[in-house]
């Protein structure tokens, strides 16, 4: 799992905007919050924030910190 995160996290930033609408559609399909919609709405907001923070070729300091966190071996 860690190896996958190490590859996936940094390459996800420029594509995060794509998953906002997808997560919202899944939330709509899931129904109300008690039926699981909240987790998909949360994912949509997370991807929305990542997309907003990723500008150009360089991620923000927060996204760089996330990459560092996910790629550090403990």
PDB file of N, H, CA, C and O in Angstrom:
ATOM      1  N   UNK A   1       0.813  -1.186   0.000  1.00  0.00           N
ATOM      2  CA  UNK A   1       0.000   0.000   0.000  1.00  0.00           C
ATOM      3  C   UNK A   1       0.864   1.260   0.000  1.00  0.00           C
ATOM      4  O   UNK A   1       0.578   2.225  -0.709  1.00  0.00           O
ATOM      5  N   UNK A   2       1.918   1.233   0.803  1.00  0.00           N
ATOM      6  H   UNK A   2       2.150   0.449   1.379  1.00  0.00           H
ATOM      7  CA  UNK A   2       2.813   2.392   0.874  1.00  0.00           C
ATOM      8  C   UNK A   2       3.465   2.674  -0.480  1.00  0.00           C
ATOM      9  O   UNK A   2       3.574   3.830  -0.887  1.00  0.00           O
ATOM     10  N   UNK A   3       3.890   1.643  -1.164  1.00  0.00           N
ATOM     11  H   UNK A   3       3.802   0.703  -0.834  1.00  0.00           H
ATOM     12  CA  UNK A   3       4.511   1.822  -2.486  1.00  0.00           C
ATOM     13  C   UNK A   3       3.521   2.464  -3.449  1.00  0.00           C
ATOM     14  O   UNK A   3       3.882   3.339  -4.235  1.00  0.00           O
ATOM     15  N   UNK A   4       2.296   2.030  -3.382  1.00  0.00           N
ATOM     16  H   UNK A   4       2.002   1.319  -2.744  1.00  0.00           H
ATOM     17  CA  UNK A   4       1.269   2.603  -4.267  1.00  0.00           C
ATOM     18  C   UNK A   4       1.039   4.085  -3.942  1.00  0.00           C
ATOM     19  O   UNK A   4       0.943   4.913  -4.847  1.00  0.00           O
ATOM     20  N   UNK A   5       0.952   4.414  -2.647  1.00  0.00           N
ATOM     21  H   UNK A   5       1.030   3.742  -1.912  1.00  0.00           H
ATOM     22  CA  UNK A   5       0.779   5.808  -2.252  1.00  0.00           C
ATOM     23  C   UNK A   5       1.953   6.662  -2.709  1.00  0.00           C
ATOM     24  O   UNK A   5       1.769   7.792  -3.160  1.00  0.00           O
ATOM     25  N   UNK A   6       3.155   6.122  -2.591  1.00  0.00           N
ATOM     26  H   UNK A   6       3.305   5.203  -2.224  1.00  0.00           H
ATOM     27  CA  UNK A   6       4.339   6.872  -3.012  1.00  0.00           C
ATOM     28  C   UNK A   6       4.265   7.247  -4.487  1.00  0.00           C
ATOM     29  O   UNK A   6       4.715   8.325  -4.876  1.00  0.00           O
ATOM     30  N   UNK A   7       3.707   6.378  -5.300  1.00  0.00           N
ATOM     31  H   UNK A   7       3.342   5.503  -4.984  1.00  0.00           H
ATOM     32  CA  UNK A   7       3.578   6.670  -6.731  1.00  0.00           C
ATOM     33  C   UNK A   7       2.350   7.514  -7.030  1.00  0.00           C
ATOM     34  O   UNK A   7       2.398   8.407  -7.876  1.00  0.00           O
ATOM     35  N   UNK A   8       1.253   7.235  -6.341  1.00  0.00           N
ATOM     36  H   UNK A   8       1.214   6.510  -5.653  1.00  0.00           H
ATOM     37  CA  UNK A   8      -0.025   7.844  -6.672  1.00  0.00           C
ATOM     38  C   UNK A   8      -0.156   9.294  -6.213  1.00  0.00           C
ATOM     39  O   UNK A   8      -0.606  10.145  -6.979  1.00  0.00           O
ATOM     40  N   UNK A   9       0.229   9.582  -4.978  1.00  0.00           N
ATOM     41  H   UNK A   9       0.595   8.891  -4.355  1.00  0.00           H
ATOM     42  CA  UNK A   9      -0.016  10.911  -4.401  1.00  0.00           C
ATOM     43  C   UNK A   9       0.571  12.036  -5.257  1.00  0.00           C
ATOM     44  O   UNK A   9      -0.178  12.931  -5.648  1.00  0.00           O
ATOM     45  N   UNK A  10       1.865  12.040  -5.565  1.00  0.00           N
ATOM     46  H   UNK A  10       2.474  11.313  -5.248  1.00  0.00           H
ATOM     47  CA  UNK A  10       2.409  13.170  -6.340  1.00  0.00           C
ATOM     48  C   UNK A  10       1.821  13.312  -7.747  1.00  0.00           C
ATOM     49  O   UNK A  10       1.709  14.428  -8.254  1.00  0.00           O
ATOM     50  N   UNK A  11       1.451  12.221  -8.369  1.00  0.00           N
ATOM     51  H   UNK A  11       1.541  11.314  -7.957  1.00  0.00           H
ATOM     52  CA  UNK A  11       0.908  12.313  -9.729  1.00  0.00           C
ATOM     53  C   UNK A  11      -0.570  12.670  -9.751  1.00  0.00           C
ATOM     54  O   UNK A  11      -1.123  12.976 -10.807  1.00  0.00           O
ATOM     55  N   UNK A  12      -1.213  12.631  -8.584  1.00  0.00           N
ATOM     56  H   UNK A  12      -0.764  12.382  -7.726  1.00  0.00           H
ATOM     57  CA  UNK A  12      -2.636  12.916  -8.498  1.00  0.00           C
ATOM     58  C   UNK A  12      -2.938  14.410  -8.523  1.00  0.00           C
ATOM     59  O   UNK A  12      -4.008  14.805  -8.987  1.00  0.00           O
ATOM     60  N   UNK A  13      -2.037  15.242  -8.041  1.00  0.00           N
ATOM     61  H   UNK A  13      -1.168  14.921  -7.664  1.00  0.00           H
ATOM     62  CA  UNK A  13      -2.324  16.665  -7.889  1.00  0.00           C
ATOM     63  C   UNK A  13      -2.859  17.331  -9.159  1.00  0.00           C
ATOM     64  O   UNK A  13      -3.896  17.991  -9.091  1.00  0.00           O
ATOM     65  N   UNK A  14      -2.206  17.190 -10.303  1.00  0.00           N
ATOM     66  H   UNK A  14      -1.363  16.654 -10.359  1.00  0.00           H
ATOM     67  CA  UNK A  14      -2.719  17.885 -11.488  1.00  0.00           C
ATOM     68  C   UNK A  14      -4.020  17.300 -12.035  1.00  0.00           C
ATOM     69  O   UNK A  14      -4.663  17.909 -12.890  1.00  0.00           O
ATOM     70  N   UNK A  15      -4.411  16.119 -11.544  1.00  0.00           N
ATOM     71  H   UNK A  15      -3.888  15.625 -10.849  1.00  0.00           H
ATOM     72  CA  UNK A  15      -5.638  15.477 -12.023  1.00  0.00           C
ATOM     73  C   UNK A  15      -6.783  15.537 -11.022  1.00  0.00           C
ATOM     74  O   UNK A  15      -7.870  15.037 -11.307  1.00  0.00           O
ATOM     75  N   UNK A  16      -6.563  16.139  -9.852  1.00  0.00           N
ATOM     76  H   UNK A  16      -5.680  16.545  -9.620  1.00  0.00           H
ATOM     77  CA  UNK A  16      -7.554  16.114  -8.770  1.00  0.00           C
ATOM     78  C   UNK A  16      -8.894  16.712  -9.189  1.00  0.00           C
ATOM     79  O   UNK A  16      -9.944  16.236  -8.757  1.00  0.00           O
ATOM     80  N   UNK A  17      -8.868  17.744 -10.022  1.00  0.00           N
ATOM     81  H   UNK A  17      -8.015  18.130 -10.372  1.00  0.00           H
ATOM     82  CA  UNK A  17     -10.112  18.395 -10.440  1.00  0.00           C
ATOM     83  C   UNK A  17     -11.075  17.421 -11.105  1.00  0.00           C
ATOM     84  O   UNK A  17     -12.290  17.608 -11.039  1.00  0.00           O
ATOM     85  N   UNK A  18     -10.549  16.396 -11.739  1.00  0.00           N
ATOM     86  H   UNK A  18      -9.562  16.245 -11.793  1.00  0.00           H
ATOM     87  CA  UNK A  18     -11.389  15.424 -12.457  1.00  0.00           C
ATOM     88  C   UNK A  18     -12.314  14.648 -11.530  1.00  0.00           C
ATOM     89  O   UNK A  18     -13.402  14.232 -11.927  1.00  0.00           O
ATOM     90  N   UNK A  19     -11.870  14.458 -10.297  1.00  0.00           N
ATOM     91  H   UNK A  19     -10.986  14.796  -9.974  1.00  0.00           H
ATOM     92  CA  UNK A  19     -12.611  13.576  -9.397  1.00  0.00           C
ATOM     93  C   UNK A  19     -13.649  14.293  -8.558  1.00  0.00           C
ATOM     94  O   UNK A  19     -14.419  13.640  -7.854  1.00  0.00           O
ATOM     95  N   UNK A  20     -13.696  15.617  -8.612  1.00  0.00           N
ATOM     96  H   UNK A  20     -13.070  16.148  -9.185  1.00  0.00           H
ATOM     97  CA  UNK A  20     -14.680  16.364  -7.823  1.00  0.00           C
ATOM     98  C   UNK A  20     -16.092  15.964  -8.243  1.00  0.00           C
ATOM     99  O   UNK A  20     -16.880  15.510  -7.414  1.00  0.00           O
ATOM    100  N   UNK A  21     -16.407  16.125  -9.494  1.00  0.00           N
ATOM    101  H   UNK A  21     -15.767  16.493 -10.168  1.00  0.00           H
ATOM    102  CA  UNK A  21     -17.758  15.799  -9.980  1.00  0.00           C
ATOM    103  C   UNK A  21     -18.070  14.312  -9.826  1.00  0.00           C
ATOM    104  O   UNK A  21     -19.204  13.941  -9.522  1.00  0.00           O
ATOM    105  N   UNK A  22     -17.081  13.478 -10.031  1.00  0.00           N
ATOM    106  H   UNK A  22     -16.160  13.779 -10.278  1.00  0.00           H
ATOM    107  CA  UNK A  22     -17.292  12.036  -9.890  1.00  0.00           C
ATOM    108  C   UNK A  22     -17.689  11.676  -8.456  1.00  0.00           C
ATOM    109  O   UNK A  22     -18.617  10.895  -8.243  1.00  0.00           O
ATOM    110  N   UNK A  23     -16.994  12.240  -7.489  1.00  0.00           N
ATOM    111  H   UNK A  23     -16.241  12.874  -7.662  1.00  0.00           H
ATOM    112  CA  UNK A  23     -17.317  11.970  -6.084  1.00  0.00           C
ATOM    113  C   UNK A  23     -18.699  12.516  -5.725  1.00  0.00           C
ATOM    114  O   UNK A  23     -19.433  11.888  -4.962  1.00  0.00           O
ATOM    115  N   UNK A  24     -19.056  13.679  -6.267  1.00  0.00           N
ATOM    116  H   UNK A  24     -18.460  14.190  -6.886  1.00  0.00           H
ATOM    117  CA  UNK A  24     -20.383  14.243  -6.019  1.00  0.00           C
ATOM    118  C   UNK A  24     -21.477  13.360  -6.620  1.00  0.00           C
ATOM    119  O   UNK A  24     -22.538  13.198  -6.018  1.00  0.00           O
ATOM    120  N   UNK A  25     -21.231  12.794  -7.790  1.00  0.00           N
ATOM    121  H   UNK A  25     -20.369  12.926  -8.279  1.00  0.00           H
ATOM    122  CA  UNK A  25     -22.208  11.900  -8.410  1.00  0.00           C
ATOM    123  C   UNK A  25     -22.375  10.624  -7.594  1.00  0.00           C
ATOM    124  O   UNK A  25     -23.488  10.123  -7.437  1.00  0.00           O
ATOM    125  N   UNK A  26     -21.286  10.106  -7.082  1.00  0.00           N
ATOM    126  H   UNK A  26     -20.381  10.513  -7.209  1.00  0.00           H
ATOM    127  CA  UNK A  26     -21.374   8.913  -6.243  1.00  0.00           C
ATOM    128  C   UNK A  26     -22.141   9.240  -4.963  1.00  0.00           C
ATOM    129  O   UNK A  26     -22.946   8.430  -4.503  1.00  0.00           O
ATOM    130  N   UNK A  27     -21.901  10.415  -4.385  1.00  0.00           N
ATOM    131  H   UNK A  27     -21.247  11.073  -4.758  1.00  0.00           H
ATOM    132  CA  UNK A  27     -22.630  10.838  -3.184  1.00  0.00           C
ATOM    133  C   UNK A  27     -24.122  10.912  -3.464  1.00  0.00           C
ATOM    134  O   UNK A  27     -24.932  10.474  -2.647  1.00  0.00           O
ATOM    135  N   UNK A  28     -24.490  11.467  -4.619  1.00  0.00           N
ATOM    136  H   UNK A  28     -23.832  11.823  -5.282  1.00  0.00           H
ATOM    137  CA  UNK A  28     -25.904  11.530  -4.995  1.00  0.00           C
ATOM    138  C   UNK A  28     -26.500  10.137  -5.106  1.00  0.00           C
ATOM    139  O   UNK A  28     -27.626   9.901  -4.667  1.00  0.00           O
ATOM    140  N   UNK A  29     -25.753   9.221  -5.688  1.00  0.00           N
ATOM    141  H   UNK A  29     -24.839   9.413  -6.044  1.00  0.00           H
ATOM    142  CA  UNK A  29     -26.219   7.844  -5.839  1.00  0.00           C
ATOM    143  C   UNK A  29     -26.354   7.158  -4.478  1.00  0.00           C
ATOM    144  O   UNK A  29     -27.296   6.400  -4.252  1.00  0.00           O
ATOM    145  N   UNK A  30     -25.403   7.430  -3.568  1.00  0.00           N
ATOM    146  H   UNK A  30     -24.637   8.047  -3.751  1.00  0.00           H
ATOM    147  CA  UNK A  30     -25.398   6.784  -2.257  1.00  0.00           C
ATOM    148  C   UNK A  30     -26.601   7.186  -1.411  1.00  0.00           C
ATOM    149  O   UNK A  30     -27.032   6.424  -0.547  1.00  0.00           O
ATOM    150  N   UNK A  31     -27.137   8.358  -1.649  1.00  0.00           N
ATOM    151  H   UNK A  31     -26.786   8.977  -2.352  1.00  0.00           H
ATOM    152  CA  UNK A  31     -28.290   8.798  -0.869  1.00  0.00           C
ATOM    153  C   UNK A  31     -27.900   9.812   0.177  1.00  0.00           C
ATOM    154  O   UNK A  31     -27.004  10.630  -0.032  1.00  0.00           O
ATOM    155  N   UNK A  32     -28.583   9.751   1.315  1.00  0.00           N
ATOM    156  H   UNK A  32     -29.311   9.086   1.486  1.00  0.00           H
ATOM    157  CA  UNK A  32     -28.294  10.748   2.349  1.00  0.00           C
ATOM    158  C   UNK A  32     -27.055  10.360   3.154  1.00  0.00           C
ATOM    159  O   UNK A  32     -26.448   9.314   2.924  1.00  0.00           O
ATOM    160  N   UNK A  33     -26.697  11.220   4.095  1.00  0.00           N
ATOM    161  H   UNK A  33     -27.190  12.070   4.281  1.00  0.00           H
ATOM    162  CA  UNK A  33     -25.471  11.014   4.863  1.00  0.00           C
ATOM    163  C   UNK A  33     -25.442   9.695   5.608  1.00  0.00           C
ATOM    164  O   UNK A  33     -24.392   9.059   5.710  1.00  0.00           O
ATOM    165  N   UNK A  34     -26.589   9.278   6.129  1.00  0.00           N
ATOM    166  H   UNK A  34     -27.441   9.795   6.046  1.00  0.00           H
ATOM    167  CA  UNK A  34     -26.608   8.022   6.887  1.00  0.00           C
ATOM    168  C   UNK A  34     -26.409   6.801   5.991  1.00  0.00           C
ATOM    169  O   UNK A  34     -26.145   5.703   6.482  1.00  0.00           O
ATOM    170  N   UNK A  35     -26.536   6.992   4.695  1.00  0.00           N
ATOM    171  H   UNK A  35     -26.751   7.884   4.297  1.00  0.00           H
ATOM    172  CA  UNK A  35     -26.343   5.889   3.747  1.00  0.00           C
ATOM    173  C   UNK A  35     -24.978   5.927   3.076  1.00  0.00           C
ATOM    174  O   UNK A  35     -24.713   5.137   2.170  1.00  0.00           O
ATOM    175  N   UNK A  36     -24.115   6.828   3.506  1.00  0.00           N
ATOM    176  H   UNK A  36     -24.330   7.470   4.242  1.00  0.00           H
ATOM    177  CA  UNK A  36     -22.755   6.844   2.983  1.00  0.00           C
ATOM    178  C   UNK A  36     -22.382   8.009   2.102  1.00  0.00           C
ATOM    179  O   UNK A  36     -21.238   8.093   1.657  1.00  0.00           O
ATOM    180  N   UNK A  37     -23.304   8.910   1.835  1.00  0.00           N
ATOM    181  H   UNK A  37     -24.233   8.842   2.197  1.00  0.00           H
ATOM    182  CA  UNK A  37     -23.000  10.029   0.941  1.00  0.00           C
ATOM    183  C   UNK A  37     -21.933  10.963   1.504  1.00  0.00           C
ATOM    184  O   UNK A  37     -21.182  11.576   0.745  1.00  0.00           O
ATOM    185  N   UNK A  38     -21.861  11.074   2.820  1.00  0.00           N
ATOM    186  H   UNK A  38     -22.470  10.576   3.437  1.00  0.00           H
ATOM    187  CA  UNK A  38     -20.952  12.043   3.444  1.00  0.00           C
ATOM    188  C   UNK A  38     -19.492  11.778   3.084  1.00  0.00           C
ATOM    189  O   UNK A  38     -18.731  12.722   2.869  1.00  0.00           O
ATOM    190  N   UNK A  39     -19.098  10.531   3.017  1.00  0.00           N
ATOM    191  H   UNK A  39     -19.716   9.764   3.192  1.00  0.00           H
ATOM    192  CA  UNK A  39     -17.692  10.242   2.711  1.00  0.00           C
ATOM    193  C   UNK A  39     -17.342  10.675   1.286  1.00  0.00           C
ATOM    194  O   UNK A  39     -16.226  11.127   1.030  1.00  0.00           O
ATOM    195  N   UNK A  40     -18.283  10.538   0.369  1.00  0.00           N
ATOM    196  H   UNK A  40     -19.190  10.171   0.577  1.00  0.00           H
ATOM    197  CA  UNK A  40     -18.015  10.948  -1.010  1.00  0.00           C
ATOM    198  C   UNK A  40     -18.062  12.463  -1.160  1.00  0.00           C
ATOM    199  O   UNK A  40     -17.316  13.028  -1.959  1.00  0.00           O
ATOM    200  N   UNK A  41     -18.928  13.124  -0.404  1.00  0.00           N
ATOM    201  H   UNK A  41     -19.534  12.666   0.245  1.00  0.00           H
ATOM    202  CA  UNK A  41     -18.922  14.585  -0.403  1.00  0.00           C
ATOM    203  C   UNK A  41     -17.604  15.092   0.180  1.00  0.00           C
ATOM    204  O   UNK A  41     -17.033  16.065  -0.312  1.00  0.00           O
ATOM    205  N   UNK A  42     -17.129  14.427   1.228  1.00  0.00           N
ATOM    206  H   UNK A  42     -17.594  13.636   1.628  1.00  0.00           H
ATOM    207  CA  UNK A  42     -15.840  14.792   1.816  1.00  0.00           C
ATOM    208  C   UNK A  42     -14.698  14.599   0.835  1.00  0.00           C
ATOM    209  O   UNK A  42     -13.802  15.439   0.745  1.00  0.00           O
ATOM    210  N   UNK A  43     -14.726  13.507   0.105  1.00  0.00           N
ATOM    211  H   UNK A  43     -15.453  12.824   0.178  1.00  0.00           H
ATOM    212  CA  UNK A  43     -13.692  13.252  -0.903  1.00  0.00           C
ATOM    213  C   UNK A  43     -13.746  14.323  -1.998  1.00  0.00           C
ATOM    214  O   UNK A  43     -12.709  14.792  -2.467  1.00  0.00           O
ATOM    215  N   UNK A  44     -14.957  14.701  -2.399  1.00  0.00           N
ATOM    216  H   UNK A  44     -15.800  14.320  -2.018  1.00  0.00           H
ATOM    217  CA  UNK A  44     -15.108  15.744  -3.414  1.00  0.00           C
ATOM    218  C   UNK A  44     -14.495  17.053  -2.933  1.00  0.00           C
ATOM    219  O   UNK A  44     -13.807  17.733  -3.695  1.00  0.00           O
ATOM    220  N   UNK A  45     -14.743  17.415  -1.660  1.00  0.00           N
ATOM    221  H   UNK A  45     -15.302  16.863  -1.041  1.00  0.00           H
ATOM    222  CA  UNK A  45     -14.171  18.654  -1.117  1.00  0.00           C
ATOM    223  C   UNK A  45     -12.655  18.562  -1.030  1.00  0.00           C
ATOM    224  O   UNK A  45     -11.960  19.546  -1.283  1.00  0.00           O
ATOM    225  N   UNK A  46     -12.132  17.381  -0.672  1.00  0.00           N
ATOM    226  H   UNK A  46     -12.697  16.582  -0.467  1.00  0.00           H
ATOM    227  CA  UNK A  46     -10.678  17.196  -0.610  1.00  0.00           C
ATOM    228  C   UNK A  46     -10.058  17.377  -1.991  1.00  0.00           C
ATOM    229  O   UNK A  46      -9.081  18.110  -2.138  1.00  0.00           O
ATOM    230  N   UNK A  47     -10.613  16.718  -3.001  1.00  0.00           N
ATOM    231  H   UNK A  47     -11.407  16.122  -2.881  1.00  0.00           H
ATOM    232  CA  UNK A  47     -10.081  16.856  -4.358  1.00  0.00           C
ATOM    233  C   UNK A  47     -10.219  18.294  -4.853  1.00  0.00           C
ATOM    234  O   UNK A  47      -9.345  18.795  -5.560  1.00  0.00           O
ATOM    235  N   UNK A  48     -11.302  18.949  -4.487  1.00  0.00           N
ATOM    236  H   UNK A  48     -12.012  18.541  -3.913  1.00  0.00           H
ATOM    237  CA  UNK A  48     -11.510  20.341  -4.874  1.00  0.00           C
ATOM    238  C   UNK A  48     -10.414  21.229  -4.273  1.00  0.00           C
ATOM    239  O   UNK A  48      -9.877  22.109  -4.946  1.00  0.00           O
ATOM    240  N   UNK A  49     -10.098  20.990  -3.021  1.00  0.00           N
ATOM    241  H   UNK A  49     -10.535  20.276  -2.474  1.00  0.00           H
ATOM    242  CA  UNK A  49      -9.052  21.766  -2.347  1.00  0.00           C
ATOM    243  C   UNK A  49      -7.678  21.491  -2.959  1.00  0.00           C
ATOM    244  O   UNK A  49      -6.895  22.415  -3.179  1.00  0.00           O
ATOM    245  N   UNK A  50      -7.393  20.227  -3.229  1.00  0.00           N
ATOM    246  H   UNK A  50      -8.029  19.477  -3.050  1.00  0.00           H
ATOM    247  CA  UNK A  50      -6.117  19.873  -3.853  1.00  0.00           C
ATOM    248  C   UNK A  50      -5.992  20.545  -5.214  1.00  0.00           C
ATOM    249  O   UNK A  50      -4.944  21.099  -5.544  1.00  0.00           O
ATOM    250  N   UNK A  51      -7.057  20.494  -5.998  1.00  0.00           N
ATOM    251  H   UNK A  51      -7.909  20.044  -5.730  1.00  0.00           H
ATOM    252  CA  UNK A  51      -7.031  21.112  -7.325  1.00  0.00           C
ATOM    253  C   UNK A  51      -6.790  22.615  -7.220  1.00  0.00           C
ATOM    254  O   UNK A  51      -6.047  23.187  -8.019  1.00  0.00           O
ATOM    255  N   UNK A  52      -7.417  23.250  -6.237  1.00  0.00           N
ATOM    256  H   UNK A  52      -8.019  22.785  -5.588  1.00  0.00           H
ATOM    257  CA  UNK A  52      -7.247  24.696  -6.063  1.00  0.00           C
ATOM    258  C   UNK A  52      -5.825  25.043  -5.620  1.00  0.00           C
ATOM    259  O   UNK A  52      -5.285  26.079  -6.006  1.00  0.00           O
ATOM    260  N   UNK A  53      -5.230  24.179  -4.816  1.00  0.00           N
ATOM    261  H   UNK A  53      -5.669  23.337  -4.502  1.00  0.00           H
ATOM    262  CA  UNK A  53      -3.871  24.449  -4.321  1.00  0.00           C
ATOM    263  C   UNK A  53      -2.793  24.100  -5.341  1.00  0.00           C
ATOM    264  O   UNK A  53      -1.667  24.589  -5.251  1.00  0.00           O
ATOM    265  N   UNK A  54      -3.133  23.264  -6.298  1.00  0.00           N
ATOM    266  H   UNK A  54      -4.048  22.866  -6.371  1.00  0.00           H
ATOM    267  CA  UNK A  54      -2.144  22.889  -7.313  1.00  0.00           C
ATOM    268  C   UNK A  54      -2.224  23.891  -8.454  1.00  0.00           C
ATOM    269  O   UNK A  54      -3.226  23.963  -9.165  1.00  0.00           O
ATOM    270  N   UNK A  55      -1.191  24.640  -8.613  1.00  0.00           N
ATOM    271  H   UNK A  55      -0.377  24.582  -8.036  1.00  0.00           H
ATOM    272  CA  UNK A  55      -1.154  25.617  -9.693  1.00  0.00           C
ATOM    273  C   UNK A  55       0.123  25.418 -10.489  1.00  0.00           C
ATOM    274  O   UNK A  55       1.210  25.301  -9.924  1.00  0.00           O
ATOM    275  N   UNK A  56      -0.019  25.381 -11.784  1.00  0.00           N
ATOM    276  H   UNK A  56      -0.902  25.476 -12.243  1.00  0.00           H
ATOM    277  CA  UNK A  56       1.141  25.213 -12.646  1.00  0.00           C
ATOM    278  C   UNK A  56       1.830  23.888 -12.430  1.00  0.00           C
ATOM    279  O   UNK A  56       1.187  22.846 -12.297  1.00  0.00           O
ATOM    280  N   UNK A  57       3.134  23.941 -12.398  1.00  0.00           N
ATOM    281  H   UNK A  57       3.657  24.786 -12.506  1.00  0.00           H
ATOM    282  CA  UNK A  57       3.917  22.723 -12.287  1.00  0.00           C
ATOM    283  C   UNK A  57       4.324  22.386 -10.858  1.00  0.00           C
ATOM    284  O   UNK A  57       4.854  21.303 -10.609  1.00  0.00           O
ATOM    285  N   UNK A  58       4.086  23.287  -9.922  1.00  0.00           N
ATOM    286  H   UNK A  58       3.655  24.166 -10.124  1.00  0.00           H
ATOM    287  CA  UNK A  58       4.555  23.082  -8.551  1.00  0.00           C
ATOM    288  C   UNK A  58       3.381  23.050  -7.572  1.00  0.00           C
ATOM    289  O   UNK A  58       2.546  23.954  -7.579  1.00  0.00           O
ATOM    290  N   UNK A  59       3.311  22.024  -6.735  1.00  0.00           N
ATOM    291  H   UNK A  59       3.989  21.289  -6.729  1.00  0.00           H
ATOM    292  CA  UNK A  59       2.264  21.986  -5.721  1.00  0.00           C
ATOM    293  C   UNK A  59       2.551  22.996  -4.607  1.00  0.00           C
ATOM    294  O   UNK A  59       3.680  23.461  -4.453  1.00  0.00           O
ATOM    295  N   UNK A  60       1.529  23.323  -3.845  1.00  0.00           N
ATOM    296  H   UNK A  60       0.611  22.945  -3.970  1.00  0.00           H
ATOM    297  CA  UNK A  60       1.688  24.241  -2.721  1.00  0.00           C
ATOM    298  C   UNK A  60       2.543  23.595  -1.631  1.00  0.00           C
ATOM    299  O   UNK A  60       2.893  22.418  -1.715  1.00  0.00           O
ATOM    300  N   UNK A  61       2.869  24.380  -0.614  1.00  0.00           N
ATOM    301  H   UNK A  61       2.585  25.336  -0.546  1.00  0.00           H
ATOM    302  CA  UNK A  61       3.652  23.845   0.503  1.00  0.00           C
ATOM    303  C   UNK A  61       2.899  22.715   1.196  1.00  0.00           C
ATOM    304  O   UNK A  61       3.506  21.728   1.613  1.00  0.00           O
ATOM    305  N   UNK A  62       1.570  22.853   1.322  1.00  0.00           N
ATOM    306  H   UNK A  62       1.077  23.654   0.983  1.00  0.00           H
ATOM    307  CA  UNK A  62       0.775  21.799   1.966  1.00  0.00           C
ATOM    308  C   UNK A  62       0.816  20.502   1.167  1.00  0.00           C
ATOM    309  O   UNK A  62       0.947  19.418   1.734  1.00  0.00           O
ATOM    310  N   UNK A  63       0.704  20.623  -0.156  1.00  0.00           N
ATOM    311  H   UNK A  63       0.597  21.505  -0.617  1.00  0.00           H
ATOM    312  CA  UNK A  63       0.743  19.416  -0.986  1.00  0.00           C
ATOM    313  C   UNK A  63       2.137  18.805  -0.984  1.00  0.00           C
ATOM    314  O   UNK A  63       2.282  17.584  -1.033  1.00  0.00           O
ATOM    315  N   UNK A  64       3.150  19.638  -0.929  1.00  0.00           N
ATOM    316  H   UNK A  64       3.033  20.630  -0.890  1.00  0.00           H
ATOM    317  CA  UNK A  64       4.514  19.118  -0.815  1.00  0.00           C
ATOM    318  C   UNK A  64       4.687  18.373   0.502  1.00  0.00           C
ATOM    319  O   UNK A  64       5.331  17.325   0.549  1.00  0.00           O
ATOM    320  N   UNK A  65       4.110  18.916   1.572  1.00  0.00           N
ATOM    321  H   UNK A  65       3.587  19.767   1.534  1.00  0.00           H
ATOM    322  CA  UNK A  65       4.179  18.249   2.878  1.00  0.00           C
ATOM    323  C   UNK A  65       3.438  16.919   2.845  1.00  0.00           C
ATOM    324  O   UNK A  65       3.891  15.943   3.444  1.00  0.00           O
ATOM    325  N   UNK A  66       2.302  16.870   2.151  1.00  0.00           N
ATOM    326  H   UNK A  66       1.934  17.662   1.664  1.00  0.00           H
ATOM    327  CA  UNK A  66       1.562  15.612   2.019  1.00  0.00           C
ATOM    328  C   UNK A  66       2.385  14.575   1.270  1.00  0.00           C
ATOM    329  O   UNK A  66       2.428  13.412   1.669  1.00  0.00           O
ATOM    330  N   UNK A  67       3.028  14.979   0.207  1.00  0.00           N
ATOM    331  H   UNK A  67       2.994  15.925  -0.118  1.00  0.00           H
ATOM    332  CA  UNK A  67       3.891  14.078  -0.538  1.00  0.00           C
ATOM    333  C   UNK A  67       5.014  13.557   0.344  1.00  0.00           C
ATOM    334  O   UNK A  67       5.298  12.360   0.355  1.00  0.00           O
ATOM    335  N   UNK A  68       5.648  14.450   1.077  1.00  0.00           N
ATOM    336  H   UNK A  68       5.417  15.423   1.069  1.00  0.00           H
ATOM    337  CA  UNK A  68       6.735  14.047   1.983  1.00  0.00           C
ATOM    338  C   UNK A  68       6.232  13.055   3.016  1.00  0.00           C
ATOM    339  O   UNK A  68       6.877  12.039   3.276  1.00  0.00           O
ATOM    340  N   UNK A  69       5.076  13.351   3.606  1.00  0.00           N
ATOM    341  H   UNK A  69       4.553  14.176   3.395  1.00  0.00           H
ATOM    342  CA  UNK A  69       4.507  12.470   4.621  1.00  0.00           C
ATOM    343  C   UNK A  69       4.234  11.072   4.059  1.00  0.00           C
ATOM    344  O   UNK A  69       4.530  10.065   4.703  1.00  0.00           O
ATOM    345  N   UNK A  70       3.672  11.025   2.858  1.00  0.00           N
ATOM    346  H   UNK A  70       3.432  11.843   2.335  1.00  0.00           H
ATOM    347  CA  UNK A  70       3.292   9.730   2.272  1.00  0.00           C
ATOM    348  C   UNK A  70       4.491   8.940   1.756  1.00  0.00           C
ATOM    349  O   UNK A  70       4.405   7.726   1.573  1.00  0.00           O
ATOM    350  N   UNK A  71       5.583   9.610   1.528  1.00  0.00           N
ATOM    351  H   UNK A  71       5.654  10.596   1.676  1.00  0.00           H
ATOM    352  CA  UNK A  71       6.724   8.907   0.943  1.00  0.00           C
ATOM    353  C   UNK A  71       7.844   8.627   1.930  1.00  0.00           C
ATOM    354  O   UNK A  71       8.843   8.009   1.562  1.00  0.00           O
ATOM    355  N   UNK A  72       7.703   9.064   3.164  1.00  0.00           N
ATOM    356  H   UNK A  72       6.891   9.566   3.463  1.00  0.00           H
ATOM    357  CA  UNK A  72       8.722   8.773   4.161  1.00  0.00           C
ATOM    358  C   UNK A  72       8.541   7.344   4.665  1.00  0.00           C
ATOM    359  O   UNK A  72       7.447   6.933   5.051  1.00  0.00           O
ATOM    360  N   UNK A  73       9.609   6.626   4.650  1.00  0.00           N
ATOM    361  H   UNK A  73      10.498   6.960   4.337  1.00  0.00           H
ATOM    362  CA  UNK A  73       9.580   5.261   5.201  1.00  0.00           C
ATOM    363  C   UNK A  73       9.844   5.351   6.693  1.00  0.00           C
ATOM    364  O   UNK A  73      10.744   6.059   7.144  1.00  0.00           O
ATOM    365  N   UNK A  74       9.064   4.640   7.425  1.00  0.00           N
ATOM    366  H   UNK A  74       8.333   4.064   7.059  1.00  0.00           H
ATOM    367  CA  UNK A  74       9.226   4.637   8.884  1.00  0.00           C
ATOM    368  C   UNK A  74       9.858   3.346   9.322  1.00  0.00           C
ATOM    369  O   UNK A  74      10.082   3.142  10.515  1.00  0.00           O
TER     370      UNK A  74
END
